[in-house]
Amino acid sequence: HTNIEGLTYATQENSYLVGCLAARAAAKRGTKIISATAGLKIPPVDTFLAGYKAGANKCVPGTEVLFGYSGTFIDQAACKTIATNQIDAGSQVVFAVAGPCGLGALDAAKERSRWGVGVDVDQSYLGSHILTSAVKRVDVGIFLAVKNAKQGKYKGGKDVVYNLKNSGVSLGKISKSVPKAWITQVNKLKAQIISGKIKPPKIVP
């Protein structure tokens, strides 16, 4: 439709930064294994996973990234089971990419004293086990769409991409225990993604 504007989020970009932090956090604990508990195997979910894996291997080459799909965005028990299996397999960081179901995965991380990574919104309120979150600023997207419409810049018939550059995707609060050097590295990667020097993949390799 010529009057519809799609809002798409380049979540491979902030997930790349998450992957870097997760890999560093795992390596610090003496292992190179991290994981993601996902909902359904659909492109918007896999975009997060692709960036996560690429960022992990950029910062700690050889990091093993375990993926599991719960097949649901609702059932927390299903996500908890997958995350628990990943932790049993050595995962030090569990990235939940499964909506409300993901709360089960983050719960498993908390119970087993592993790091958890939130999704879509800043989930640092869940506790000190949250490393950071891959935030999708839907509020920014809607605000900018309305603002552009008001200014006569609304472009129907195409998708508008929200990314690190226009703050449509970002990182949530980063755990206070994260070393400054890691944050410096993440900020450098962020600048390289914004400049186009690094192009995080959208599809899991």
N, C-alpha and C positions, 0 to 999 in steps of 0.2 A: 504493500500500500504506500502511495506517495506521501500520505500524511502521518505515517508511523515512523518513529525513530527508535531503533534498537539500542539498548545500552549494554555494551559488552565489557567484560573486565579481564585485563591481561594478568590473570592470577599466576601465570608462569613466572612473572617478574618478582613479585614479593615472595613467592614460594622458593625461588632460587636463593634468596637471602636467608630464608628459613633453613633451607638445606645446608647452607654453609655453617650456620650456627649449630645446627643439630649434629653435623659431622664433627665439628670441633668439640662439642660437649661429650660426644661418645668417645672420641679419641682420648680425651682427658680422663675418662673413666677406664681407659685401657682396652677398648675394643672399637672396631670400625663397623659396627652394625647399628642401623637406625631403621625405622619403619613408618608406614602410613596405613591407617585403618580407613578405608574408603567406603562409601555407600554403594551406589550403582556404577557399573563401568560405562560411563557416558562421557563425551568430550569435556563438559565443564568440570568434571571431577579429575579426569586424566591430565588436564592442563596444570592443575596444582601439583600432581605427582611428577610430571615431566620436569617442571622447574625445580622441584625439591631434590630429585635425583641428580640433576645436572649441577646444582649449586653445591651439593654434598661432595661430589667428585672433583669440583673445582678447588674446594678448600682442603679436602683431605682425600687425595687420590686413593682409589681402592676401597672406598667405603661401600659396604654392602647395604642395599636399600630393599627391605622386604615390603611387599604390597599385599594387602588382603581386602577383598570386597565383601561387605556384609549382605548386600542385596537389599538393603533397606536404609532409609534415612530416619526411621522412627524408633525401631527396636533397640534400646540401649544394651540389652543383654547380648544381642548378636555382635555388637561392636566390642563389647567387653571381652567376649570369648576370643575374637580375632586378635585383639591387642594382647591378651594374656598369652596366646600362642606365640605371638611375635616376641614378647618379652622372654618367654621360655627358650626361644631360638637365639637369644642374646641381644635383642634390641634394647638400646639405652634411651632412645627418644621415640615417642609415639606421636605422630602427626595425625590428628583426627580430621578427616575430610568427609564428614558424613552427617552434617546437620545435627539434630537432637540425638541421633543414634551415637554420634561421636562422644557424647558425654560419658557413655559407658567405657569407651576407650581411654579417655582421660582419667576416669575413675580407676581403671586397672593400673595406669601409670602411677597414680598417687599411692595406691595400695602396695605396689611393688617397689616404691622409691626410685622410679624412673622419671625422666622428663616427659612432659606432655606439651604439645603445641596446639593451640586453639585455631579455629577457622572462622572466617566471615566477620566475626566481631571480636573485640579484644576480650579474651577469656581469662585474663590474668586474675580476675576476681575469684577464680576457682581455687586458688592457693599458690603456695610458693613453689609447687612442682611445675608450674607453667613456665616454660623457657621463653616463649613469645607467642604471637598469633599472626596468622596470615589474614589480614583484614581486607575486606571488600567494602569500600566506602560507598555503599548504595545511597547513603544520604547525600554524599558529594555529587554522585551521578544525577540523582533526581533534582537536586538544587541547581546544578549547572544547566540541566535540560530546561528547567522552568525559566531560569535567568536568560538563557539564549533565546527562548521563545519570546520573552518579554522584549528583548532587544532586537527582535526580528531576525535572529541568526539561527532559528530552528531549521534543521535540515531533515525533512521527512524523506522516507524511502531509502535511508541508509543507516548503518550502525555507527555509533560513536564509541570509540574505545577509551576506556578509563584505565590508566596505567600509573607507573611510578612517577612519570613526568608531570602528570596533572593531578597527582595525589588521589587518584581513584582507587588505587590499591596501595597498601602500606603494611608496615609491621606494627603489631600492638606493642604494649609495654614489654621491654626486654628484662628478664630476671636480673635483679641487682647483683647476683653472683657471677654474671658474665664478665670476663676480663675486658678491660678497655681496648686491648689490642684486637680482640675479635670484632668489637663495634667499629673500630677504625677500618678493619678489613671489609666489613659489610657496607660501610658508607662509601668506600672506594668502589666496590662492586656495583652499588646502586648508581653511582655517577657514570660508570661504564655502560650500564644498561640504558640509562637515560640518553647517553650520547650515541647509543647504537653500536658501540664497540663490542659489547656482549649481547647476543640475542638468545635468551633462554628458549629452549624448545617447548612446543605446545603438545607434542606427542611423545609418550614414553618410549625411549629408545629400546 
